[in-house]
């Protein structure tokens, strides 16, 4: 039973499900459903898919996540960044609006789901760590700009295309002369209204006597108001006949049963994009889930989250949807609305089902400009240029990775941008760790502590040098350590002992072991003994499996203080006297004795 609960978390939280939890989950589901209907339609538009596909991607995937996911508040469904990546990936294979385009999109969801499930079964969630926070932040910022720019064609009522900012800008400029003023009026009005709803509606509702929580929840339903008002405007003023593009007929009914296309050429074309979508979606989703779980002192199992998101994407692939993941804004609304278990997602799916069955005819006159406004307002909240300044002040290398991701995404598209950012992050990591911080240390007088000779007043010996290495030793920095020690010995002919202090060394790979053996051999020829101190247990276990310790000319000391006492007794004596003086001084202060009296 424990093993089943590992893969079916519903067996855990479902046992204690109560009427109180049911009421909380139902209330949250109503609010998220109201928010998700216009979002689903809008994000399907962004992905280049019919609007009903957004609804389909918000039904069965939510049920699948409720069965397999571990987050009590994560709201799964279409999101802006994944929708853009879907459009980019599928747009290379098929023409927008064709059956082949839809087939490729649901196949992409199916491949992404399989990949996530495989990662989860092999507990390989650590792979997502290769996407550093600066890279993710830069990617989301650049993607937000591209998404907003790509929706301007719907705001202006003109045709435009492009996969990067320059292509989109040139295409918009080329067609700007044919903009439709009525479409612009609808799009700009909807955009301004939605921006006002985000900031101004809640205070207004509170001023008229509505409670803060209810006012906040009503404000989150602002997009529904924009949808209703814009539909009314189209009907009253006949805007459909004046060139304003509308959604048109949305098929009524439940999601169809679909099967991905098992064509190897198609799969080979989509697998790279599926991997990127899966990893980016997982990182975004699990970061949101962990943040919300921490507020309630709950726990998220990252490996099971891979399975939960994988199941959601497989469900999207077999029910006419496209790739999905956990959305930030939607999850926060779900959390604030009081969702207590993943069942809230399943209830949301029921709400979307009802909308697909009964509400789609009401959306016939919905302007596409309103959906574009919904997307623009949502994604511009993701754009954060302040992170550039903060990252620059803290870490220049992380800033370069973030900037490369932003410029790469804006200039070459989403996939190139994220690959460039990840690649540069790995290269910068290798460069930093290939030249690790290391310091010559000495004993702080009156203590058993050892610190950098360039930062502290410390005791040192001419015949003994201690080098503290602040990084694990591996192939990229092994030669650096050799050169550093050779340089020290060459500069100080009186040295008789070299101690490598290893408190930060968590691993020594085969290349680094060879370097340690070479150092030991060279120092032996120079009549200098080579010692180690403060070696961690796992590292020591590996060294014992080699011949290095047998050939070592010196010793392995438990602490650097032990090494100092054994190799430089005169220095140890000075340190002991200093320590004794400090203890006597402390005793006098505690007793109140003043020798000057």
KERO-101697 format. One line per field, with one value per residue (C-alpha): residue number from 1; z, y negated, x negated. Coordinates in nm, 2 decimals. Last residue first. Layout:
N
num <- [NUM,...];
c3 <- [Z,...];
c2 <- [Y,...];
c1 <- [X,...];
END
This chain:
597
num <- [597,596,595,594,593,592,591,590,589,588,587,586,585,584,583,582,581,580,579,578,577,576,575,574,573,572,571,570,569,568,567,566,565,564,563,562,561,560,559,558,557,556,555,554,553,552,551,550,549,548,547,546,545,544,543,542,541,540,539,538,537,536,535,534,533,532,531,530,529,528,527,526,525,524,523,522,521,520,519,518,517,516,515,514,513,512,511,510,509,508,507,506,505,504,503,502,501,500,499,498,497,496,495,494,493,492,491,490,489,488,487,486,485,484,483,482,481,480,479,478,477,476,475,474,473,472,471,470,469,468,467,466,465,464,463,462,461,460,459,458,457,456,455,454,453,452,451,450,449,448,447,446,445,444,443,442,441,440,439,438,437,436,435,434,433,432,431,430,429,428,427,426,425,424,423,422,421,420,419,418,417,416,415,414,413,412,411,410,409,408,407,406,405,404,403,402,401,400,399,398,397,396,395,394,393,392,391,390,389,388,387,386,385,384,383,382,381,380,379,378,377,376,375,374,373,372,371,370,369,368,367,366,365,364,363,362,361,360,359,358,357,356,355,354,353,352,351,350,349,348,347,346,345,344,343,342,341,340,339,338,337,336,335,334,333,332,331,330,329,328,327,326,325,324,323,322,321,320,319,318,317,316,315,314,313,312,311,310,309,308,307,306,305,304,303,302,301,300,299,298,297,296,295,294,293,292,291,290,289,288,287,286,285,284,283,282,281,280,279,278,277,276,275,274,273,272,271,270,269,268,267,266,265,264,263,262,261,260,259,258,257,256,255,254,253,252,251,250,249,248,247,246,245,244,243,242,241,240,239,238,237,236,235,234,233,232,231,230,229,228,227,226,225,224,223,222,221,220,219,218,217,216,215,214,213,212,211,210,209,208,207,206,205,204,203,202,201,200,199,198,197,196,195,194,193,192,191,190,189,188,187,186,185,184,183,182,181,180,179,178,177,176,175,174,173,172,171,170,169,168,167,166,165,164,163,162,161,160,159,158,157,156,155,154,153,152,151,150,149,148,147,146,145,144,143,142,141,140,139,138,137,136,135,134,133,132,131,130,129,128,127,126,125,124,123,122,121,120,119,118,117,116,115,114,113,112,111,110,109,108,107,106,105,104,103,102,101,100,99,98,97,96,95,94,93,92,91,90,89,88,87,86,85,84,83,82,81,80,79,78,77,76,75,74,73,72,71,70,69,68,67,66,65,64,63,62,61,60,59,58,57,56,55,54,53,52,51,50,49,48,47,46,45,44,43,42,41,40,39,38,37,36,35,34,33,32,31,30,29,28,27,26,25,24,23,22,21,20,19,18,17,16,15,14,13,12,11,10,9,8,7,6,5,4,3,2,1];
c3 <- [4.09,3.75,3.78,3.75,3.88,3.79,3.82,3.47,3.32,3.50,3.37,3.01,3.04,3.18,2.89,2.63,2.79,2.78,2.41,2.33,2.51,2.32,1.99,2.06,2.16,1.84,1.64,1.80,1.74,1.36,1.20,1.47,1.64,1.31,1.17,1.47,1.44,1.07,1.18,1.14,0.99,0.69,0.69,0.48,0.20,0.05,-0.13,0.06,0.08,-0.30,-0.37,-0.43,-0.24,0.07,-0.13,-0.20,0.17,0.26,0.02,0.19,0.53,0.47,0.47,0.74,0.67,0.39,0.39,0.13,0.26,0.08,-0.02,-0.37,-0.52,-0.27,-0.36,-0.72,-0.64,-0.40,-0.66,-0.93,-0.70,-0.62,-0.99,-1.06,-0.79,-0.96,-1.28,-1.11,-0.93,-0.58,-0.42,-0.13,-0.09,0.12,0.44,0.24,0.38,0.16,0.39,0.24,0.46,0.42,0.28,0.29,-0.09,-0.09,-0.44,-0.61,-0.34,-0.38,-0.76,-0.76,-0.53,-0.75,-1.07,-0.94,-0.81,-1.15,-1.32,-1.12,-1.18,-1.48,-1.41,-1.06,-0.71,-0.50,-0.42,-0.15,-0.14,0.17,0.12,0.43,0.42,0.67,0.69,0.71,0.98,1.01,1.29,1.18,1.15,0.92,0.55,0.35,0.57,0.50,0.82,1.06,1.38,1.69,1.88,2.08,1.77,1.45,1.28,0.93,0.58,0.22,0.02,-0.26,-0.47,-0.75,-1.11,-1.30,-1.08,-1.22,-1.58,-1.55,-1.41,-1.68,-1.95,-1.78,-1.76,-2.12,-2.24,-2.04,-2.17,-2.53,-2.51,-2.36,-2.62,-2.92,-2.81,-2.75,-3.07,-3.24,-3.14,-2.84,-2.70,-2.76,-2.62,-2.30,-2.26,-2.32,-2.06,-1.80,-1.86,-1.85,-1.53,-1.37,-1.46,-1.31,-0.98,-0.71,-0.86,-1.21,-1.07,-0.90,-1.21,-1.44,-1.20,-1.22,-1.59,-1.48,-1.75,-1.60,-1.53,-1.90,-1.96,-1.81,-1.95,-2.30,-2.29,-2.18,-2.44,-2.71,-2.59,-2.62,-2.96,-3.07,-3.03,-2.86,-3.09,-3.08,-2.71,-2.60,-2.81,-2.60,-2.27,-2.25,-2.31,-2.31,-2.01,-1.83,-1.90,-1.78,-1.45,-1.42,-1.48,-1.20,-0.98,-1.07,-0.99,-0.65,-0.59,-0.57,-0.20,0.02,-0.23,-0.03,-0.29,-0.21,-0.32,-0.64,-0.72,-0.65,-0.88,-1.16,-1.14,-1.14,-1.40,-1.35,-1.69,-2.01,-2.36,-2.61,-2.60,-2.81,-2.54,-2.58,-2.59,-2.30,-2.09,-2.18,-2.07,-1.73,-1.67,-1.73,-1.49,-1.22,-1.30,-1.28,-0.96,-0.82,-0.86,-0.70,-0.40,-0.25,0.13,0.33,0.59,0.47,0.33,0.22,0.00,-0.20,-0.27,-0.34,-0.60,-0.77,-0.80,-0.91,-1.20,-1.34,-1.33,-1.47,-1.76,-1.85,-1.84,-2.04,-2.30,-2.36,-2.39,-2.62,-2.84,-2.89,-2.94,-3.20,-3.53,-3.43,-3.34,-3.67,-3.87,-3.65,-3.72,-3.43,-3.46,-3.12,-3.05,-2.99,-2.78,-2.83,-2.55,-2.44,-2.64,-2.82,-3.11,-3.10,-3.38,-3.43,-3.23,-3.37,-3.59,-3.60,-3.97,-3.94,-3.99,-3.67,-3.50,-3.52,-3.26,-3.01,-3.08,-3.09,-2.78,-2.59,-2.67,-2.55,-2.22,-2.15,-2.23,-2.03,-1.73,-1.75,-1.76,-1.43,-1.24,-1.03,-0.91,-0.78,-0.57,-0.43,-0.34,-0.17,0.04,0.13,0.23,0.01,0.16,-0.13,-0.06,-0.07,-0.42,-0.53,-0.37,-0.55,-0.89,-0.91,-0.95,-1.16,-1.28,-1.42,-1.63,-1.75,-1.85,-2.03,-2.23,-2.31,-2.43,-2.64,-2.81,-2.87,-3.01,-3.21,-3.36,-3.45,-3.60,-3.83,-3.92,-4.29,-4.28,-4.00,-4.23,-4.29,-3.95,-3.78,-3.99,-3.91,-3.54,-3.54,-3.73,-3.49,-3.18,-3.27,-3.42,-3.68,-3.81,-3.89,-4.02,-3.91,-3.66,-3.45,-3.11,-3.29,-3.46,-3.12,-2.98,-3.11,-2.93,-2.60,-2.65,-2.75,-2.45,-2.21,-2.37,-2.30,-1.93,-1.90,-2.05,-1.84,-1.52,-1.62,-1.71,-1.39,-1.19,-1.33,-1.57,-1.52,-1.20,-1.42,-1.45,-1.07,-1.14,-1.25,-1.01,-1.27,-1.26,-1.26,-1.56,-1.75,-1.66,-1.78,-2.11,-2.17,-2.10,-2.33,-2.61,-2.56,-2.55,-2.87,-3.03,-2.93,-3.11,-3.42,-3.47,-3.44,-3.70,-3.93,-3.92,-4.06,-3.89,-3.87,-4.13,-4.02,-3.92,-3.82,-3.67,-3.43,-3.23,-3.23,-3.16,-2.88,-2.73,-2.73,-2.56,-2.30,-2.22,-2.19,-1.98,-2.06,-1.76,-1.41,-1.09,-0.81,-0.47,-0.29,-0.47,-0.49,-0.84,-0.95,-0.93,-0.92,-1.21,-1.42,-1.35,-1.45,-1.77,-1.86,-1.85,-1.92,-2.24,-2.39,-2.31,-2.48,-2.78,-2.80,-2.91,-3.23,-3.22,-3.30,-2.96,-2.88,-2.97,-2.75,-2.48,-2.52,-2.51,-2.20,-2.03,-2.10,-1.93,-1.66,-1.45,-1.41,-1.35,-1.09,-0.89,-0.91,-0.83,-0.52,-0.38,-0.46,-0.29,0.03,0.04,-0.01,0.25,0.50,0.40,0.46,0.28,0.53,0.31,-0.01,0.11,0.10,-0.17,-0.39,-0.37,-0.63,-0.72,-0.36,-0.23,-0.43,-0.27,0.08,0.00];
c2 <- [-4.92,-4.86,-4.48,-4.52,-4.22,-4.21,-3.84,-3.80,-4.04,-3.86,-3.52,-3.65,-3.79,-3.45,-3.27,-3.51,-3.46,-3.08,-3.10,-3.31,-3.07,-2.77,-2.95,-3.02,-2.65,-2.54,-2.75,-2.58,-2.24,-2.30,-1.96,-1.77,-2.06,-2.23,-1.91,-1.85,-2.21,-2.14,-1.86,-1.49,-1.47,-1.26,-1.20,-1.26,-1.09,-0.95,-0.62,-0.40,-0.68,-0.71,-0.34,-0.36,-0.23,-0.42,-0.75,-0.66,-0.61,-0.93,-1.13,-0.98,-1.07,-1.42,-1.52,-1.77,-1.76,-1.63,-1.60,-1.62,-1.60,-1.81,-1.66,-1.81,-1.46,-1.38,-1.71,-1.59,-1.25,-1.38,-1.64,-1.37,-1.15,-1.44,-1.51,-1.15,-1.17,-1.49,-1.30,-1.01,-1.23,-1.38,-1.48,-1.69,-1.91,-2.21,-2.11,-2.00,-2.15,-2.05,-2.05,-2.12,-2.04,-2.12,-2.47,-2.66,-2.69,-2.93,-3.05,-2.71,-2.54,-2.78,-2.77,-2.39,-2.40,-2.64,-2.46,-2.12,-2.27,-2.43,-2.10,-1.93,-2.21,-2.08,-1.71,-1.72,-1.84,-1.97,-2.34,-2.57,-2.45,-2.55,-2.56,-2.51,-2.60,-2.47,-2.54,-2.92,-2.89,-3.09,-3.26,-3.47,-3.84,-3.80,-3.87,-3.80,-3.51,-3.33,-3.17,-2.88,-2.83,-2.65,-2.98,-3.21,-3.34,-3.27,-2.99,-3.03,-2.99,-3.00,-3.04,-2.87,-2.99,-2.76,-2.82,-2.53,-2.57,-2.92,-2.82,-2.50,-2.71,-2.97,-2.70,-2.54,-2.88,-2.96,-2.64,-2.69,-3.04,-2.95,-2.65,-2.88,-3.14,-2.90,-2.75,-3.07,-3.26,-3.40,-3.77,-3.80,-3.45,-3.50,-3.85,-3.74,-3.42,-3.59,-3.86,-3.60,-3.40,-3.72,-3.83,-3.49,-3.55,-3.91,-3.79,-4.01,-4.36,-4.23,-4.00,-4.28,-4.50,-4.23,-4.12,-4.47,-4.39,-4.18,-4.08,-3.82,-4.08,-4.16,-3.81,-3.83,-4.18,-4.08,-3.75,-3.90,-4.18,-3.91,-3.74,-4.08,-4.14,-3.80,-3.95,-3.72,-3.70,-3.32,-3.31,-3.25,-2.93,-2.80,-2.82,-2.49,-2.18,-2.34,-2.55,-2.24,-2.06,-2.36,-2.34,-1.96,-2.03,-2.28,-2.01,-1.79,-2.07,-2.13,-1.76,-1.84,-1.92,-2.23,-2.50,-2.81,-3.09,-3.22,-2.88,-2.86,-3.22,-3.16,-2.85,-3.05,-3.32,-3.08,-2.82,-2.45,-2.28,-2.20,-2.07,-2.05,-1.92,-1.69,-1.43,-1.17,-1.42,-1.63,-1.31,-1.24,-1.60,-1.56,-1.22,-1.38,-1.66,-1.41,-1.19,-1.48,-1.59,-1.25,-1.32,-1.67,-1.53,-1.85,-1.88,-2.09,-2.36,-2.56,-2.85,-2.61,-2.43,-2.75,-2.81,-2.44,-2.43,-2.75,-2.62,-2.28,-2.43,-2.67,-2.40,-2.14,-2.36,-2.45,-2.08,-1.95,-2.23,-2.18,-1.80,-1.83,-2.08,-1.82,-1.54,-1.72,-1.66,-1.31,-1.23,-1.36,-1.15,-0.85,-0.87,-0.76,-1.03,-1.10,-0.95,-1.15,-1.09,-1.40,-1.66,-1.71,-1.90,-2.22,-2.32,-2.69,-2.89,-3.24,-3.37,-3.72,-3.94,-4.31,-4.41,-4.63,-4.35,-4.19,-4.53,-4.54,-4.81,-4.63,-4.28,-4.35,-4.58,-4.31,-4.05,-4.31,-4.37,-3.99,-3.91,-4.21,-4.11,-3.75,-3.88,-4.06,-3.73,-3.79,-4.12,-3.92,-3.70,-4.01,-4.17,-3.85,-3.84,-4.21,-4.22,-4.42,-4.76,-5.00,-5.10,-4.74,-4.70,-5.01,-4.89,-4.55,-4.70,-4.94,-4.74,-4.43,-4.56,-4.87,-4.66,-4.46,-4.77,-4.92,-4.61,-4.57,-4.93,-4.90,-4.58,-4.70,-5.04,-4.88,-4.64,-4.93,-5.12,-4.83,-4.83,-4.82,-5.06,-4.86,-4.56,-4.61,-4.75,-4.45,-4.21,-4.40,-4.40,-4.03,-3.93,-4.15,-4.01,-3.64,-3.37,-3.58,-3.66,-3.95,-3.99,-4.31,-4.37,-4.61,-4.43,-4.09,-4.18,-4.32,-3.96,-3.87,-4.17,-4.05,-3.70,-3.82,-4.05,-3.77,-3.53,-3.77,-3.80,-3.42,-3.33,-3.58,-3.45,-3.09,-3.16,-3.36,-3.08,-2.81,-2.56,-2.27,-2.20,-2.05,-1.74,-1.68,-1.56,-1.23,-1.00,-0.72,-0.69,-1.07,-1.12,-0.85,-1.02,-1.36,-1.22,-1.04,-1.36,-1.56,-1.31,-1.31,-1.69,-1.71,-1.46,-1.69,-1.98,-1.77,-1.65,-2.01,-2.13,-1.84,-1.92,-2.26,-2.60,-2.69,-2.53,-2.22,-2.12,-2.44,-2.59,-2.29,-2.39,-2.76,-2.74,-2.50,-2.72,-3.01,-2.80,-2.68,-3.04,-3.15,-2.87,-2.59,-2.39,-2.28,-2.46,-2.38,-2.40,-2.07,-1.97,-1.60,-1.52,-1.17,-1.16,-1.53,-1.57,-1.33,-1.51,-1.85,-1.70,-1.57,-1.91,-2.22,-2.10,-2.05,-2.41,-2.54,-2.31,-2.49,-2.81,-2.66,-2.64,-2.88,-2.84,-3.20,-3.14,-2.83,-3.06,-3.30,-3.03,-2.87,-3.21,-3.31,-2.99,-2.97,-3.26,-3.16,-2.80,-2.92,-3.09,-2.79,-2.55,-2.74,-2.73,-2.35,-2.28,-2.46,-2.29,-1.94,-2.01,-2.08,-1.77,-1.55,-1.39,-1.20,-0.89,-1.10,-1.27,-0.95,-0.74,-1.06,-1.05,-0.76,-0.68,-0.68,-0.58,-0.26,-0.18,-0.24,0.00];
c1 <- [-4.40,-4.57,-4.52,-4.14,-3.95,-3.57,-3.55,-3.42,-3.68,-3.96,-3.85,-3.83,-4.19,-4.31,-4.14,-4.29,-4.64,-4.60,-4.50,-4.81,-5.03,-4.88,-4.92,-5.29,-5.33,-5.16,-5.39,-5.69,-5.53,-5.51,-5.44,-5.25,-5.07,-4.99,-4.85,-4.63,-4.50,-4.43,-4.19,-4.17,-4.52,-4.61,-4.99,-5.30,-5.48,-5.16,-5.23,-5.00,-4.74,-4.74,-4.71,-4.33,-4.02,-4.13,-4.09,-3.73,-3.65,-3.84,-3.61,-3.30,-3.44,-3.55,-3.91,-4.00,-4.37,-4.60,-4.98,-5.26,-5.62,-5.88,-6.22,-6.19,-6.16,-5.89,-5.71,-5.70,-5.56,-5.29,-5.19,-5.17,-4.96,-4.73,-4.70,-4.61,-4.34,-4.20,-4.16,-3.99,-3.74,-3.78,-3.45,-3.31,-3.61,-3.51,-3.69,-4.00,-4.32,-4.62,-4.92,-5.27,-5.57,-5.94,-5.92,-6.26,-6.27,-5.97,-5.87,-5.92,-5.71,-5.42,-5.43,-5.43,-5.12,-4.93,-5.02,-4.90,-4.58,-4.51,-4.58,-4.30,-4.05,-3.85,-3.90,-3.77,-3.85,-3.56,-3.59,-3.73,-4.09,-4.28,-4.66,-4.88,-5.24,-5.50,-5.87,-5.83,-5.57,-5.25,-5.05,-4.75,-4.64,-4.35,-4.24,-4.55,-4.67,-4.33,-4.20,-4.27,-4.08,-4.21,-4.21,-4.44,-4.61,-4.43,-4.63,-4.74,-4.59,-4.71,-4.39,-4.21,-3.92,-3.85,-3.98,-3.82,-3.52,-3.45,-3.52,-3.31,-3.02,-3.06,-3.04,-2.74,-2.56,-2.65,-2.50,-2.18,-2.14,-2.21,-1.97,-1.70,-1.74,-1.76,-1.43,-1.25,-1.34,-1.66,-1.68,-1.45,-1.53,-1.91,-1.90,-1.72,-1.91,-2.25,-2.15,-2.06,-2.39,-2.59,-2.42,-2.50,-2.87,-2.86,-2.72,-2.56,-2.54,-2.47,-2.20,-2.02,-2.04,-1.92,-1.65,-1.50,-1.41,-1.11,-0.86,-0.62,-0.35,-0.36,-0.25,0.10,0.19,0.08,0.26,0.60,0.55,0.51,0.83,1.01,0.86,1.00,1.34,1.60,1.91,1.94,1.87,2.23,2.24,1.95,2.14,2.33,2.12,1.77,1.86,1.99,1.67,1.47,1.66,1.60,1.23,1.23,1.37,1.08,0.84,1.00,0.95,0.58,0.65,0.71,0.81,0.90,0.95,0.60,0.44,0.64,0.56,0.20,0.22,0.38,0.11,-0.18,-0.05,-0.13,-0.19,-0.02,-0.12,0.17,0.52,0.74,0.81,0.53,0.25,0.38,0.40,0.04,-0.04,0.14,-0.03,-0.36,-0.28,-0.19,-0.49,-0.73,-0.55,-0.63,-1.00,-0.96,-0.78,-0.62,-0.58,-0.33,-0.41,-0.11,-0.30,-0.58,-0.33,-0.27,-0.64,-0.70,-0.42,-0.53,-0.89,-0.75,-0.55,-0.81,-1.08,-0.85,-0.73,-1.09,-1.19,-0.89,-0.90,-1.27,-1.23,-0.93,-1.11,-1.39,-1.14,-0.93,-1.11,-1.21,-0.85,-0.72,-0.98,-0.90,-0.53,-0.31,-0.05,0.10,0.44,0.76,1.07,1.28,1.31,1.67,1.93,2.00,1.78,1.67,1.83,1.68,1.38,1.43,1.22,1.34,1.39,1.69,1.94,1.83,1.85,2.23,2.25,2.47,2.36,1.98,2.01,2.19,1.92,1.66,1.85,1.89,1.52,1.39,1.60,1.48,1.12,1.19,1.25,0.94,1.10,1.40,1.16,0.99,1.32,1.43,1.11,1.12,1.49,1.73,1.84,1.85,1.49,1.38,1.51,1.32,1.00,1.03,1.11,0.82,0.50,0.56,0.90,0.73,0.49,0.78,0.98,0.68,0.62,0.99,1.02,0.70,0.83,1.18,1.07,0.79,1.04,1.27,0.97,0.87,0.50,0.41,0.12,-0.04,-0.10,-0.48,-0.54,-0.38,-0.59,-0.91,-0.83,-0.74,-1.06,-1.27,-1.11,-1.15,-0.93,-0.75,-0.40,-0.17,0.18,0.37,0.65,0.45,0.50,0.49,0.16,0.04,0.05,-0.29,-0.45,-0.30,-0.43,-0.77,-0.80,-0.68,-0.92,-1.21,-1.11,-1.05,-1.38,-1.57,-1.41,-1.47,-1.84,-1.89,-1.73,-1.95,-1.82,-2.07,-1.88,-1.60,-1.82,-1.78,-1.43,-1.58,-1.39,-1.40,-1.02,-0.99,-1.22,-1.03,-0.70,-0.83,-0.94,-0.61,-0.42,-0.63,-0.58,-0.20,-0.19,-0.39,-0.16,0.13,-0.04,-0.15,0.21,0.34,0.10,0.17,0.54,0.45,0.51,0.15,-0.07,-0.27,-0.62,-0.80,-0.49,-0.47,-0.78,-0.73,-0.35,-0.42,-0.69,-0.44,-0.18,-0.44,-0.53,-0.16,-0.02,0.24,0.35,0.25,0.35,0.11,0.28,0.25,-0.07,-0.15,-0.03,0.09,0.46,0.54,0.28,0.48,0.81,0.65,0.51,0.87,1.03,0.81,0.64,0.99,1.08,0.76,0.84,1.18,1.00,0.86,0.48,0.20,0.05,0.14,0.50,0.50,0.36,0.66,0.93,0.78,0.73,1.09,1.22,0.95,1.05,1.42,1.30,1.04,1.32,1.56,1.28,1.18,1.53,1.56,1.22,1.33,1.66,1.50,1.24,1.51,1.71,1.40,1.12,0.90,0.84,0.81,0.49,0.29,0.46,0.47,0.09,0.10,-0.27,-0.41,-0.07,-0.09,-0.43,-0.29,0.00];
END
